[in-house]
Amino acid sequence: MWEEPSPRVQLNLPCPVLLLEVGKRYYTINVYDVDCYDGEMGFTSIEEWVYEDADDCQTKSRAEQGLMFASRTDAQEWLNAMRNSRR
């Protein structure tokens, strides 16, 4: 029996940064909880982040989650893709 093909999204996005350099500036996607809704951008923002120390577990965790980017533009492309792929 024939079925309607499910909708697909194909993306071409910059890779998140996985290998961090101490002292280097990165950009991260912050996801807030419901209480932080700002009325326009939703529950997310892009913030500057400096990897200050090799023992910085929070920054390492963000990198492992794919939330650290080399530029604000790279992070914004990911946010835009997530917003535009919703049904």
C-alpha positions as CSV (number, residue, x, y, z in Angstrom):
1,M,0.0,0.0,0.0
2,W,1.3,3.5,-0.9
3,E,1.9,6.0,1.9
4,E,2.5,9.7,1.7
5,P,6.2,10.4,2.3
6,S,6.8,12.1,5.6
7,P,8.2,15.7,5.4
8,R,11.9,16.0,5.8
9,V,14.3,18.8,6.6
10,Q,17.8,18.9,5.0
11,L,20.2,21.3,6.7
12,N,23.6,22.7,5.9
13,L,24.8,24.2,9.2
14,P,28.2,25.2,10.7
15,C,29.6,22.6,13.1
16,P,29.5,23.3,16.8
17,V,33.0,23.6,18.5
18,L,34.1,20.5,20.2
19,L,37.7,21.2,21.0
20,L,38.0,24.3,23.1
21,E,41.0,26.5,23.6
22,V,41.6,28.2,26.9
23,G,41.1,32.0,26.8
24,K,39.2,31.9,23.5
25,R,35.8,33.5,23.1
26,Y,32.9,31.3,21.9
27,Y,29.1,31.8,21.5
28,T,26.6,29.6,23.2
29,I,22.9,29.0,22.8
30,N,21.1,29.4,26.2
31,V,17.8,27.7,26.7
32,Y,15.7,29.2,29.5
33,D,12.8,27.8,31.4
34,V,9.2,28.9,31.0
35,D,9.6,31.7,33.5
36,C,12.1,33.5,31.3
37,Y,9.8,33.9,28.2
38,D,10.5,37.4,26.8
39,G,7.6,37.6,24.3
40,E,9.7,37.8,21.2
41,M,12.6,35.4,20.9
42,G,11.0,32.7,23.0
43,F,13.1,30.8,25.4
44,T,16.5,31.0,23.8
45,S,19.3,33.5,23.4
46,I,22.9,33.6,22.2
47,E,25.6,34.7,24.7
48,E,29.3,35.3,24.5
49,W,31.3,32.8,26.5
50,V,35.0,32.6,27.3
51,Y,36.6,29.3,28.1
52,E,38.7,30.5,31.0
53,D,40.2,27.4,32.5
54,A,40.9,23.8,31.5
55,D,38.8,22.7,34.6
56,D,35.7,24.6,33.5
57,C,33.2,21.8,33.5
58,Q,30.2,24.0,32.5
59,T,31.9,25.1,29.3
60,K,33.0,21.5,28.5
61,S,29.5,20.3,29.1
62,R,28.1,22.9,26.7
63,A,30.6,21.8,24.0
64,E,29.7,18.2,24.5
65,Q,26.0,19.1,24.0
66,G,26.8,20.9,20.8
67,L,25.9,24.4,22.2
68,M,29.3,26.2,21.6
69,F,30.0,28.0,18.3
70,A,32.9,29.9,16.9
71,S,30.8,32.9,16.0
72,R,27.5,34.5,16.9
73,T,26.4,34.0,13.2
74,D,27.0,30.2,13.5
75,A,24.9,30.0,16.6
76,Q,22.2,32.1,15.1
77,E,22.0,29.8,12.0
78,W,21.3,26.9,14.4
79,L,18.6,28.8,16.2
80,N,17.0,29.9,12.9
81,A,17.1,26.3,11.6
82,M,15.4,25.0,14.7
83,R,12.7,27.6,14.6
84,N,12.0,27.1,10.9
85,S,11.8,23.3,11.1
86,R,8.9,23.1,13.5
87,R,5.5,21.9,12.3
